[in-house]
Amino acid sequence: MRKKSRAVLILFFTICIIADSSLAETVTAHWGGNAHMIYDSGFMHMLKKCSGDDVCLFNMELIHNDAPGAGASEKGVWSDVIWGKNRARKHLMLDDPRTNKAWLVIFTIHQGKYPLQFEVNGKSAQVDNWNPSKNQEIYRWAEFPAECLKKGRNIIDLYCPEAQSEQEGWEIYIARADEFEEGGGNPADVGKSSFKSRDGGESWKESPFGPLGQTRAEYSVRISLDRYVNAGWLATPIIDLWKGNSENFIVPLREINKVEISMNSEVPEETSVEYFLRKGPNPDPFSSDWGPYEYLGDGKSISLNYDQNSMTRRYIQLRAELKTTNPLKSPVVKSAYVSVEMNQRVPLNRNIHIIEADNEPIKYSSIDWEWEKWDRPEFKELRKLENLDEVVAVSRTEFDAQVKLLDYVTKRWRHSNPQPEYPGWDAKSILNRIDNAGGGGMCIQFNNTLGGLCMTFGWQARLVNVVGHEICEVWNDEYGKWIFLDADYENNYNYDPNTAEPLNMLDLHNRYLDYYFPEKPIDWMNDMIKWMNPIDGKSVPVSRGSLSQHKTSSYIAEGTMSGFCNAAFMRMVPRNNWYEKPYPRPLAHGSSWWPWDGYINWYDDRTPPKRQYSWHTDRPRDMWPDLNKVHVDATSSLGNDRIFLRFETYTPNFSHFEVNVDDEGWKAVSERWTWLLQSGRNTLRIRAVSKLGVKGKPSSFVVNHADAPFDDYLNY
């Protein structure tokens, strides 16, 4: 008993000595860099990279009021022809007319025999004819003198007096008031800014569309301005104050003494930048445990200090909000830095060495993607009605099962017109249409069905609009990436011929640009980009995967394949919860030339932003975010035989984490878990599991642990 009491006493005094502040080591951590680094790794809205390493407001603005109801309507007239004495007039309001350049944007069903003339506040310009064999984009934009714009109402007249008949005229879209609500708009004022003249402009009638001119509608006529939008924001990734920008996997327990934060910008007159900070107890940026953003200040820069009483959280996030009242000027964010001074009272555990680590940061999207809930009754119903469990029963891999669903959908019906009674975007509505109409529809319906069937098994999927086509992308956990699939006509996926790895649309886009446009940006108004033939003497850099020997459609050029040949451009509706929320959605998507404005649109150095849309990104993570992956934060403490882990994931319909220690089998754990190390080699894998049982791609670690006596351990 005395020996035991003495041992306890020695241990007590040892712990007290270690805890004494005089034995604490002062350590520092640093995080930060230029605005480009923050833009690429963090979050943003309505910003872009600008000169040097800076970030500014996005520099293209769209003025319109037609998008929610524009497109092919089954309710009646949805186009109007400009010819002879038949003219169109559109009023668009501007709070501020200042801009560097201005462009008229129209959506046309077919061009006229002669150029389309237009006036903006009396200044003339025209939309030129184009050669359809060299460019098939039937939306058009044309520059007009920017100086003719004015504050308030701007009057746009369209006319083609040379045309002697409707066949020689320009047929342009109109957006019906009775289609606005389903597209996410308010129909109350629809029609009040569109007018028609039948006498060459002598007289005008408001909203003159539909039978007897009784249907209120707006012309799909827009203005695109080369100027800065009025507001946007930039946020850092989550910053681990204990770790900073260190690449060390394990961080000892630390106590924060002092934090220094600085953010730097350029703020021209008539612009502003405001700075904010929030604090959190974990690295998940979407966790409800985070506190609200606190205002830090504004102006050209901030420099703030926090002590241990005011900074009691390990994780922080910084945010800059940019605004301008002059559209020709933008504030510019230049950099952000964080320095932390801390006490470290525990040793570095030099007896623990990381041999291997697969633990990449999660690529989060700035977009608030909406995912269908896991417990939708339609999922079970479709699996039973379509016998899907048997379809995938012999699959040993997730990708094989997804390809079998691809093949199944291709064989479900023949390509058909989705109108009349255009179906919803959910798989059940489309499959029900087959029984009623004999066909489910065209490419959008095939690939929305494929995406919907994938989701019955918990595999997230979404529709992607590419050039002249709609395809499906499904998240695959074996590859840890989005993968392109096309269930329409060709029953097709594309893969790398050197590795056989399936590709997503961003992979295909980059290869498409290298193949067809290696030295110049695409000119949307003049370049051919649709269903391109292979270049003579230059092999296509992708191969086609398919379970079926399905003959290529007649409208696809010989030797091309869907996916790669459609990859000049991508746009998406950033959600797949069509059962939960059928609307808003584009009107008869794919039946007209995509005039809706709720898409997120891709752009880059060789594919400029499209002027008919207002929402763009050049950050891959926004449109191709990581799903179901796990990132691990590791902390060490007094014990030299254990590591304290915290797990972070972005998993739609998340259920729980699982760990597999030394290949002994998977077991469920919470978001915090202690890894107890054995002598020698230790292995660990961690994965996220969804409520439908989908198991994400694991993160993995190999650690060598050497036994270290406690006395030696104190000499840190």
Secondary structure, 3 states (H helix, E strand, C coil): CHHHHHHHHHHHHHHHHHHCHHHCEEEEEEEEEEHHHHHHHCEEECEEECCCCCEEECCCEEECCCHHHECCCCCCCCEEEEECCEEEEEEEEECCCCCCCEEEEEEEEECCCCCEEEEECCEEEEECCCCCCCCCCCEEEEEECHHHCCCEEEEEEEECCCCCCHHHCEEEEEEEHHHCHHHCCCCCCCCCCEEEECCCCCCCEECCECHHHCECEEECEEEEECCCCCEEEEECCCEECCCCCCCCCEEECCEEEEEEEEEEEECCCCEEEEEEEEEECCCCCCCCCCCCCEEEEECCEEEEEEECCCCCCCEEEEEEEEEECCCCCCCEEEEEEEEEEEEECCCCCCCEEEEEEECCCCCCCCCCCECCCCCCHHHHHHHHHCCHHHHCCCCCCHHHHHHHHHHHHHCCCCCCCCCCCCCCCCHHHHHHHHHHHCCCCCHHHHHHHHHHHHHHCCCCEEEEEECCEEEEEEEECCCCEEEEEECCCCCEEEECCCCCCECCHHHHHHHHHHHHCCCCCCCCCCCCCCCCCCCCCCCCCCEEECCCCCCCCCCCCCCCCCCHHHCCCCEECCECCCCCCCCCCCCCCCCCCCCCCCCEEECECCECCCCCCCCEECCHHHHCCCCCCEEEEEEECCCCCEEEEEEEECCCCEEEEEEEECCCCEEEECCEEEEECCCEEEEEEEEEEECCCCECCCEEEEEEECCCCHHHHCCC
